[in-house]
Amino acid sequence: MIQGLISDIHGNLAALTSVIADMEANGAERIICLGDVVGYGPYPGECLDLVRRCGAVLMGNHEEALIYGAENFNPRAKRAIDWTRDFLKTDGDDEVRRNRWHILENLQLHARDGHFLFTHASPRQPTREYVMPRDAQNVAKMDEIFTLIPHVCFVGHTHVPGVFLQDHSFTPPTELWANTYFVEPDEKALINIGSVGQPRDGDLRACYCLLDTDPGAPRVVFRRVDYDVEATAAAIEANPNLDNYLAERLRHGR
């Protein structure tokens, strides 16, 4: 089975629409969303509408903040979450609002498929812990995280895609053969699938992964998809509740 793995959409409808089209064109039969559907971006409701088709939707830190409060967020992020919460309470008819809040109120912290584990941030702290490329050399941190991984764990949260291995290495997709990690039976991996709606690795294109669970040759393919960056950036700038800095981040992939 081929599964599409998405994360960190952040209200970027153009990016999500382009990624879904690319997944379908590449034979994805199921979609798993690792969280942060909302936050930062101008189209949180429409993005929630689209992820209803996912086989699993996990809780990201932005959904957590939306439901429980964003006290620990920076001012830009908190302002965006506060607007998103108000927007979702009033946008659309009763059924639309009910469907969107049903998703938000039923988010999981983890999902599993055999020896594959899915969570937003880290198996040690599902919504908040950052595992950055530089952490590959943090032996104590990574060894503890890997004790919680059955075989392969997929995360998002940092918006920086790549593969962590138990040998304390990190490999970005561009350094993998054909942007593909081939799952080894005796090797544990922590795989960051990148961000659909706000990439931060210097590449403006939306990022997601295809997971092929074929037992004969399981593999993870990192995909980059073009979308109308300027349209989303302009929509952010047109919204007085969203900081223009969030538009500039899209234009620079940072």
QUIVEN-V149231 format. One record per pair of residues at least 4 apart in sequence whose ideal C-beta (glycine too) atoms are under 8 Angstrom apart, sorted by sequence separation. I is the first residue (numbers start at 0). GAP is how many residues later the second one is. D is the distance in whole Angstrom. If there is no record, write none. Layout:
BEGIN
i=(I I)
gap=(GAP GAP)
d=(D D)
END
This chain:
BEGIN
i=(11 12 13 14 15 16 17 18 19 20 21 23 32 42 43 44 45 46 47 58 59 60 61 62 63 64 65 72 73 74 75 76 77 78 79 80 81 82 83 84 85 86 91 92 93 94 95 96 97 98 99 100 101 102 111 118 120 121 124 130 133 137 138 139 140 141 142 143 144 148 164 170 171 175 182 194 198 202 213 227 228 229 230 231 232 233 234 241 243 244 245 246 247 248 22 38 58 64 72 90 91 111 112 120 123 129 147 163 170 173 175 193 194 198 211 212 213 226 236 241 248 8 37 40 50 90 110 111 116 119 120 134 135 163 164 172 182 198 200 211 235 8 36 64 69 70 89 109 110 118 119 120 121 134 162 193 198 210 211 236 22 64 69 72 88 91 109 110 120 121 161 162 180 198 210 211 235 37 87 109 120 121 161 196 210 211 5 36 37 108 120 130 161 170 180 195 209 235 236 19 36 69 108 130 160 161 194 195 208 209 235 64 69 87 159 160 194 195 208 5 64 87 109 162 193 208 209 233 36 130 192 193 207 208 232 235 3 61 65 192 193 206 207 231 232 3 64 87 109 192 206 108 206 207 232 32 65 108 162 190 205 206 231 232 3 61 65 204 205 30 36 123 145 204 205 32 38 123 165 172 202 204 205 228 229 30 31 34 39 65 122 141 164 165 204 228 30 31 32 34 36 38 121 142 164 1 3 8 29 30 31 32 33 34 35 37 123 130 141 164 1 2 5 29 32 34 35 36 37 122 163 164 203 1 2 3 4 5 6 7 9 10 31 33 34 35 36 38 122 130 131 141 162 163 1 2 3 4 5 6 7 8 9 10 34 35 38 129 130 132 162 163 0 2 3 5 6 7 8 9 10 11 12 34 37 128 129 131 135 162 163 193 0 2 4 6 8 9 10 11 12 132 134 138 161 162 171 190 192 9 10 12 19 122 161 9 10 11 15 136 151 160 8 10 116 122 135 150 159 160 10 12 16 116 121 130 135 160 12 15 115 116 118 120 135 157 159 160 11 15 114 115 116 117 118 119 120 121 134 154 156 158 181 182 196 10 114 115 116 117 118 119 120 151 152 154 155 158 181 182 12 39 66 114 115 116 117 119 132 150 151 152 153 154 155 181 182 8 38 65 66 115 150 151 152 153 154 155 180 40 132 148 151 153 155 158 179 180 39 43 47 148 158 159 160 179 38 62 148 158 159 179 180 8 38 44 145 157 158 178 179 37 43 44 177 178 43 62 145 178 5 38 144 37 44 56 160 175 203 44 48 51 203 5 58 160 197 203 204 57 58 172 199 203 37 48 56 57 58 201 202 44 47 48 51 56 57 197 201 2 7 9 47 50 55 57 197 200 201 6 57 199 198 199 44 47 55 153 47 153 162 60 130 57 59 60 57 58 59 130 160 55 57 63 60 58 59 60 57 58 151 34 10 31 33 35 33 34 31 33 34 115 59 60 59 115 113 112 2 4 6 33 35 33 34 35 31 33 34 6 7 4 6 7 6 46 7 40 82 39 40 39 82 33 81 82 79 78 79 78 79 78 79 75 75 75 18 15 14 15 14 27 11 25 9 11 22 6 7 8 9 10 11 21 5 6 7 8 9 18 22 4 6 7 8 9 17 6 7 18 5 7 15 41 14 40 42 41 11 41 40 39 41 25 41 41 6 21 40 5 39 4 21 3 4 18 3 4 40 3 4 18 39 2 3 17 1 2 17 18 1 17 1 2 14 16 0 1 0 14 0 13 13 11 13 13 14 13 12 11 11)
gap=(4 4 4 4 4 4 4 4 4 4 4 4 4 4 4 4 4 4 4 4 4 4 4 4 4 4 4 4 4 4 4 4 4 4 4 4 4 4 4 4 4 4 4 4 4 4 4 4 4 4 4 4 4 4 4 4 4 4 4 4 4 4 4 4 4 4 4 4 4 4 4 4 4 4 4 4 4 4 4 4 4 4 4 4 4 4 4 4 4 4 4 4 4 4 5 5 5 5 5 5 5 5 5 5 5 5 5 5 5 5 5 5 5 5 5 5 5 5 5 5 5 6 6 6 6 6 6 6 6 6 6 6 6 6 6 6 6 6 6 6 6 7 7 7 7 7 7 7 7 7 7 7 7 7 7 7 7 7 7 7 8 8 8 8 8 8 8 8 8 8 8 8 8 8 8 8 8 9 9 9 9 9 9 9 9 9 10 10 10 10 10 10 10 10 10 10 10 10 10 11 11 11 11 11 11 11 11 11 11 11 11 12 12 12 12 12 12 12 12 13 13 13 13 13 13 13 13 13 14 14 14 14 14 14 14 14 15 15 15 15 15 15 15 15 15 16 16 16 16 16 16 17 17 17 17 18 18 18 18 18 18 18 18 18 19 19 19 19 19 20 20 20 20 20 20 21 21 21 21 21 21 21 21 21 21 22 22 22 22 22 22 22 22 22 22 22 23 23 23 23 23 23 23 23 23 24 24 24 24 24 24 24 24 24 24 24 24 24 24 24 25 25 25 25 25 25 25 25 25 25 25 25 25 26 26 26 26 26 26 26 26 26 26 26 26 26 26 26 26 26 26 26 26 26 27 27 27 27 27 27 27 27 27 27 27 27 27 27 27 27 27 27 28 28 28 28 28 28 28 28 28 28 28 28 28 28 28 28 28 28 28 28 29 29 29 29 29 29 29 29 29 29 29 29 29 29 29 29 29 30 30 30 30 30 30 31 31 31 31 31 31 31 32 32 32 32 32 32 32 32 33 33 33 33 33 33 33 33 34 34 34 34 34 34 34 34 34 34 35 35 35 35 35 35 35 35 35 35 35 35 35 35 35 35 35 36 36 36 36 36 36 36 36 36 36 36 36 36 36 36 37 37 37 37 37 37 37 37 37 37 37 37 37 37 37 37 37 38 38 38 38 38 38 38 38 38 38 38 38 39 39 39 39 39 39 39 39 39 40 40 40 40 40 40 40 40 41 41 41 41 41 41 41 42 42 42 42 42 42 42 42 43 43 43 43 43 44 44 44 44 45 45 45 46 46 46 46 46 46 47 47 47 47 48 48 48 48 48 48 49 49 49 49 49 50 50 50 50 50 50 50 51 51 51 51 51 51 51 51 52 52 52 52 52 52 52 52 52 52 53 53 53 54 54 55 55 55 55 56 57 57 59 59 60 60 60 61 61 61 61 61 62 62 63 66 67 67 67 68 68 68 72 73 79 84 84 85 85 86 86 92 95 96 96 97 97 99 100 110 113 113 120 120 121 121 121 122 122 122 148 148 149 149 149 150 150 151 156 156 157 157 158 158 159 159 159 161 162 162 163 163 164 166 167 169 170 177 180 181 181 182 182 184 184 185 185 185 186 186 186 186 186 186 186 187 187 187 187 187 187 187 188 188 188 188 188 188 189 189 189 190 190 190 190 191 191 192 193 194 194 195 196 196 197 197 200 201 201 201 202 202 203 203 204 204 204 205 205 205 206 206 206 206 207 207 207 208 208 208 208 209 209 210 210 210 210 211 211 212 212 213 213 214 215 215 217 217 218 219 220 238)
d=(6 6 6 6 6 7 6 6 6 6 6 6 7 6 6 6 7 6 7 5 7 6 6 6 6 7 8 4 7 6 7 6 6 6 6 6 7 6 6 7 7 5 3 7 6 6 6 6 6 7 7 6 6 7 7 6 6 7 4 5 8 6 6 7 6 6 7 8 7 4 5 5 8 6 8 5 6 7 6 7 6 6 7 7 6 6 7 6 7 7 7 7 6 8 4 8 6 4 4 7 5 6 8 6 6 8 8 7 6 7 6 6 7 7 7 6 8 8 8 8 6 7 4 7 5 7 8 7 6 6 5 6 7 5 8 5 7 7 8 6 5 5 7 8 7 8 8 7 4 5 5 6 4 6 7 7 7 8 5 5 7 6 4 6 7 8 7 8 5 8 5 5 7 5 8 8 7 7 7 5 7 5 6 7 5 7 8 5 7 6 7 8 4 8 7 5 7 5 5 8 6 4 8 8 7 6 8 7 5 4 4 8 7 6 8 5 6 6 6 6 8 7 8 7 3 6 6 7 5 7 7 7 8 7 4 8 8 8 6 6 7 7 6 8 8 8 5 8 6 4 7 4 6 7 5 5 6 7 5 7 7 8 6 6 4 6 5 4 5 8 7 6 5 6 8 5 8 5 7 8 6 6 5 5 8 6 6 7 8 8 6 7 7 5 7 6 4 6 7 5 7 3 6 8 7 7 4 8 8 6 5 5 5 5 3 5 6 7 8 6 5 6 6 4 7 3 7 8 6 4 7 8 5 5 7 7 8 7 7 8 6 8 8 7 8 5 7 7 6 8 6 6 6 4 6 5 5 5 5 4 7 7 8 6 8 7 8 6 7 6 8 7 5 7 7 7 6 4 5 7 7 8 8 6 6 8 6 7 6 5 8 7 7 6 7 6 8 5 6 5 8 6 8 6 8 8 7 6 8 4 2 4 7 5 6 5 6 7 5 6 6 5 7 5 6 8 5 8 6 6 4 5 7 6 6 7 6 3 6 6 8 8 7 6 4 6 7 8 7 8 5 7 7 7 8 7 8 8 8 7 8 7 7 4 8 6 4 5 4 5 6 6 4 7 7 7 7 4 8 6 8 7 6 7 8 7 8 6 5 6 5 5 5 5 6 5 7 5 7 7 8 7 8 8 7 8 7 7 7 8 8 5 6 6 7 6 5 5 5 5 8 8 6 6 6 7 6 6 6 4 5 5 8 7 6 7 5 7 7 6 7 8 6 6 8 4 6 6 7 7 8 6 7 5 5 6 5 7 7 6 8 7 7 8 4 8 8 8 8 6 7 4 7 4 8 7 6 5 6 8 5 7 8 7 6 7 7 6 5 8 7 7 5 7 6 7 6 7 7 7 6 7 5 6 6 6 4 7 7 8 8 7 7 6 4 7 6 6 8 7 6 7 5 5 5 7 6 6 8 6 8 7 7 6 6 7 7 4 6 5 7 7 7 7 7 7 7 7 8 7 7 7 7 7 7 7 8 4 8 8 5 6 3 7 7 8 5 6 8 7 7 6 4 7 8 7 7 7 6 7 7 7 7 4 6 7 5 6 5 7 5 6 7 6 7 3 7 5 8 8 8 7 7 8 7 7 4 5 4 5 7 5 6 6 4 5 6 7 6 5 5 6 8 7 4 7 7 4 8 5 7 8 8 7 5 6 8 6 8 5 7 6 5 6 4 8 8 7 8 6 6 5 5 7 8 5 6 5 7 8 7 4 5 7 8 7 8 8 5 5 8 5 5 8 8 6 7 5 7 5 8)
END
